[in-house]
Amino acid sequence: MYQYKLRVKGQYMRFPRSRSDIEHLVPGGRDGRRMLWVSFTDKAGSGLWYGTSALYYTFVAGLAPHEIGLLLGVAGAVGVAGTPVAGRVADRVPLTRLLPAVHALRAAAAVGILFTGTLWLLLPIAALGSLGDRSASVLTKLYAARVAGPDRVRYQALQRTVVNIGFGIGGLAAAVALAVGTGTAYRTMLVGDALSFAGAALLVLRCAEPPSPVRVVATVATAGGEPPLSKAPATGPWRDRGYLAYTATEALLFLDDTALNVGLPLWIATATAAPHSLVALLFVLNNVLVVLFQVRLSRLGDEPRRAAASLPLLGLAFLVAGGAMAVSAVDSAGIAVVALVVAATAFTAAEIVHAAISWELSLALAPGRSQGAYLGVHGLAQSAQRSAGPVLLTSVVMAAGPLGWLGLGGALAAVSVGQRTLVRRRLDRLDALERPGAAAPQAPAVPSGTVTVSSVDYGE
């Protein structure tokens, strides 16, 4: 019988046809597979809400576009604290206890939104939900990095595929809700979102705690000799200007998320002749494309320099997306629909390419001794864009009309090229530190036969 194959990190493997095939395909063993189910459950519910949230706030809560931008901006600003706080707490509390608590907070926030209809009450509730969202994101990434080890890029690609299958299923249900167009239909999506968080929490409780790579065990072989991890000095992410500059560019490149989830729905509803039901269908298109191509294109990030070389592709995707969004403002419904499909496809291409690149570089550019702390700081990039992104999209880009989208596409293309230069310089510096004879931080002397354990301080 013909065997279908997929290519992962330069090697071909069969599509899974049995349980043993699945066990071979997914790094991290049983807990790695369980965490994929957690991601699926979480994102299936999120697909229900993301596909309807902008229109829920518009037609059910009765908020104006600038009020929606304010609500999402404030929520995102509070969510910024989620990544460093979660990173600090995760160094002291098991992930399999912390992550369920975060999912419970998200469920409570969803229920709160369901019973609230005024902006000033929605602000704190949405802020708590955003804090939970960002905390859950970084904790899930930490779990993936720990459970998958050296196979983290492949695991991340598989996880993103599962995530987008979940989003796609949720998006299909959201399409039905949008077609019905009643308050009850929108509220049902929000209830489903809350239930998905509760289910994710229960699934995490069944997972075992993975070994933590931020703990370094010194033995006779390593004491007084070469440090077991990268020679790059671990000065702490907050004092590392190069990594902070990289994180700043990441905050801009993550704008594809806000453009898809906020800008695209509001633009369709307020500036185009396209039907509102197209919103959910474009979300489904986004998720189908990610499912089809995320694993295949993960090879773009399987090595740091290859990831850097792929950044111009990201810039090209942003250019196409911005141009298509500008064209969609024409009076013709048919042309608007075609342009919006092109825009959604281009934004999705940017999402896929950036995911592969970002996951590799966020770890490869960090000193080995402090990857957990650095990953927490990198998470601030997405939190920052979720805070500033809605305000930027609604108050600047959309306010400028088609020219605003053209400007956004050009600016993000320039940032992509600029990040390539920054990353290459950083990699050259790290390579120089790794060469024989390069100065390296000295490991503290450890008496013969002694085993010590130290942990990274997330507060650096």
CORGI-V723532 format. One record per backbone hydrogen bond with DSSP energy under -0.5 kcal/mol. NH is the residue of the N-H (numbers start at 1). CO is the residue of the C=O. If there is no record, write none. Layout:
NH_CO + NH_CO
This chain:
4_2 + 6_13 + 8_6 + 8_11 + 11_8 + 13_6 + 15_4 + 22_18 + 23_19 + 24_20 + 25_21 + 26_22 + 27_25 + 29_26 + 31_28 + 32_28 + 33_29 + 34_30 + 35_31 + 36_32 + 37_33 + 38_34 + 39_35 + 40_36 + 41_37 + 42_38 + 43_39 + 44_40 + 45_41 + 46_42 + 47_43 + 48_44 + 49_45 + 50_46 + 51_47 + 52_49 + 53_49 + 56_52 + 57_53 + 58_54 + 59_55 + 60_56 + 61_56 + 63_57 + 68_64 + 69_65 + 70_66 + 71_67 + 72_68 + 73_69 + 74_70 + 75_71 + 76_72 + 77_73 + 78_74 + 79_75 + 80_76 + 81_78 + 82_79 + 83_79 + 83_80 + 84_80 + 85_81 + 86_82 + 87_83 + 88_84 + 89_85 + 90_86 + 91_87 + 91_88 + 92_89 + 93_89 + 97_94 + 98_94 + 99_95 + 101_97 + 102_98 + 103_99 + 104_100 + 105_101 + 106_102 + 107_103 + 108_104 + 109_105 + 110_106 + 111_107 + 112_108 + 113_109 + 114_110 + 115_111 + 115_112 + 116_113 + 121_118 + 122_118 + 123_119 + 124_120 + 125_121 + 126_122 + 127_123 + 128_124 + 129_125 + 130_126 + 131_127 + 132_128 + 133_129 + 134_130 + 135_131 + 136_132 + 137_133 + 138_134 + 139_135 + 140_136 + 141_137 + 142_138 + 143_139 + 144_140 + 145_141 + 146_142 + 147_143 + 148_144 + 149_145 + 151_148 + 152_149 + 155_151 + 156_152 + 157_153 + 158_154 + 159_155 + 160_156 + 161_157 + 162_158 + 163_159 + 164_160 + 165_161 + 166_162 + 167_163 + 168_164 + 169_165 + 170_166 + 171_167 + 172_168 + 173_169 + 174_170 + 175_171 + 176_172 + 177_173 + 178_174 + 179_175 + 180_176 + 181_177 + 186_182 + 187_183 + 188_184 + 189_185 + 190_186 + 191_187 + 192_188 + 193_189 + 194_190 + 195_191 + 196_192 + 197_193 + 198_194 + 199_195 + 200_196 + 201_197 + 202_198 + 203_199 + 204_200 + 205_201 + 206_203 + 207_204 + 213_211 + 215_212 + 216_214 + 216_454 + 217_215 + 218_216 + 218_452 + 222_219 + 223_219 + 224_444 + 225_222 + 235_233 + 239_236 + 240_237 + 241_239 + 244_240 + 245_241 + 246_242 + 247_243 + 248_244 + 249_245 + 250_246 + 251_247 + 252_248 + 253_249 + 254_250 + 255_252 + 256_253 + 257_254 + 258_254 + 259_255 + 260_256 + 261_257 + 262_258 + 263_258 + 264_259 + 266_262 + 267_263 + 268_264 + 269_265 + 270_266 + 271_267 + 272_267 + 272_268 + 273_330 + 278_275 + 279_276 + 281_277 + 282_278 + 283_279 + 284_280 + 285_281 + 286_282 + 287_283 + 288_284 + 289_285 + 290_286 + 291_287 + 292_288 + 293_289 + 294_290 + 297_293 + 298_295 + 299_296 + 300_297 + 301_298 + 302_299 + 307_303 + 308_304 + 309_305 + 310_306 + 310_307 + 311_308 + 313_310 + 314_310 + 315_311 + 316_312 + 317_313 + 318_314 + 319_315 + 320_316 + 321_317 + 322_318 + 323_319 + 324_320 + 325_321 + 326_322 + 327_323 + 328_324 + 329_326 + 330_327 + 336_332 + 337_333 + 338_334 + 339_335 + 340_336 + 341_337 + 342_338 + 343_339 + 344_340 + 345_341 + 346_342 + 347_343 + 348_344 + 349_345 + 350_346 + 351_347 + 352_348 + 353_349 + 354_350 + 355_351 + 356_352 + 357_353 + 358_354 + 359_355 + 360_356 + 361_357 + 362_358 + 363_359 + 363_360 + 364_360 + 365_361 + 366_363 + 370_367 + 371_368 + 374_370 + 375_371 + 376_372 + 377_373 + 378_374 + 379_375 + 380_377 + 381_378 + 382_378 + 383_379 + 384_380 + 385_381 + 386_382 + 387_383 + 388_384 + 389_385 + 391_387 + 392_388 + 393_389 + 394_390 + 395_391 + 396_392 + 397_392 + 398_393 + 400_396 + 401_398 + 403_400 + 404_401 + 405_401 + 406_402 + 407_403 + 408_404 + 409_405 + 410_406 + 411_407 + 412_408 + 413_409 + 414_410 + 415_411 + 416_412 + 417_413 + 418_414 + 419_415 + 420_416 + 421_417 + 422_418 + 423_419 + 424_420 + 425_421 + 426_422 + 427_423 + 428_424 + 429_425 + 430_426 + 431_427 + 432_428 + 433_429 + 434_430 + 435_431 + 435_432 + 438_435 + 441_231 + 443_225 + 450_447 + 452_218 + 452_450 + 454_216 + 456_214 + 458_456 + 460_457
